[in-house]
């Protein structure tokens, strides 16, 4: 049984769809039939879409077919619930992170597993909420890999992006002394967020952090596997190397040498293997962070807002990284869809 504002929902909706290749400019707007939510799902009417680097990096990933809808982050209002989902979700403002294997957020409507929803607090606009899930939850998960800070030094590689923006704030709150590595144009912002030291970066290809200058209890790298490996020399004995953009190709020290610990962070792992309990834990953390965005105790990255028709071009700009800030797409209000129950 599906409950929704049935008579108010359209039979089709507009979506940016993948057709071929890896160029964002090859995405095409199409009208797709609106599917009612399956058991355990909700139907969200999107008000805003968050754009992330992963969105262009996975274009054409294995398993996609023509007309697949990309996008992982969005915010809107629940306008339909599937079997097994409480009717109290109807009309609830939400944000979410969608699986890469499912039709995603680049659309007016999207079906989302109910367990992946984040309740959006009053006072938090859809644009800011849509900018949060992928970078904010990734930052939280990365820090969960590490022992408590207590003055330990933490190096953030590639700190100038959205993940780094949240990592700096959350890490220093946990007691870490944070050093960032990024383009110098980000340094003043990162210092204002709580970084103790800002270094230029990333390391050039072939350059590695010299082990004689090791001084960090942990390194979190957001650039890539090869760069993460080049930062391993910054770690003290029993240090932690956290990889967000790819696993290091080989263990960076001899057995029982510096005894480094390696970690991976990927929201996709939860979509494929996560239990309901794991999703509940992530959801509680995400909603707490959204509440802090609403009350101003957590700072979002500066938003760059475009309309729906500009999405493909802005995603192409994000791939070229020729701007600073967090790109988000404004769709409009979901207020036309009342939360009326109907079988």
C-alpha positions, 0 to 999 in steps of 0.5 A: 500500500502506498500513501501519498498526495495522489491526486496532486502528483504528476504522471511524469517529472523532469530529470537530468539523465545519463546517456553516454560517456563521462562528460557532464555536458552529455547529460540530457533533461528528459521526462520520466514516468513517476514511480510510486515508492516501493516497500521501505521507500519514500517519494521526495519532491526535491527543492534543492540538489547538492552537487559533489565531485563524486557525481562527475567521477562516476558518470557511466559507472558499471550497471548504469543504463541510458536514462539513469539519473545521477546525483547523491544529495538533495533536500525536499519534502516527503510526498509519498510513503511505501509499505512499512513506512510510517505515514508521519513521514508525509509532509516532512522536510528532509535531506538525504544521501542516495545510493549511486546504484539507484536513480538519484537526486538530479530530478524533480522527484526521487524515491529514497529508502526511508532509512537514508532520510535526515529530518530537516530542522525548522529554520534550515533552508533546503539549499543548505540542507542539500549541500550537506549530506555527502561532505558532512557525513563523510567528514563525520565518518572519517573522524569516527575512525580515529581515537579521541583527539586530546591535543593530537596533531591531525593533517588534512590533505586536500582540505579546501573542499566541502569535506575539509570544510566540515573536517576542520570544524569537527576535528578541532571540536574533538580536541585535535590540533588541525593542520590543513594542506590546500591551495593558499586561497583557502587558508584564511577560511580554514584558519577562521574555522579552527585550523592551527596551521595551513600548508600549501598543497597538494604534494607534487607527483613524486614528492613524499612527506619525509619520515624524519618530519613525522609528527601527526597522530593521524592523516585524513586525505581527500585527494586520492590514493597516490596522494594519501600514500605520499602523506604516510611519512607524516605519521608517528608510530601507531598513526592512522591514515584515512583515505576518502578518495581511493585506497592506498595501493600498498601498505606504507610501512613494513610489518611491525615497523611504524605499525600504521593503521589504514582506514577507508571511508565510503558512504556507498558501503552503507548503501550496499552493506549497512544494517538498519542500526548502522543507518540509525546511528548515521542518521542521528549524527546527521540530524544533529549536524543539520540542527547545528547548521540551523542554529549557526554553531556549524558553518556551511561552505559558501553556496553557489546557487544555479537553476535546474537548467544550469545543472550540467554546465555547473557539474562540468565547472565542478570537474574543472574546479574553476571556482570556490564554494559549494554548488547547489541547484534550486528547483522550487517549493514543494508546497503544492503537494499536501501530505494527504493520505490515500490508499 
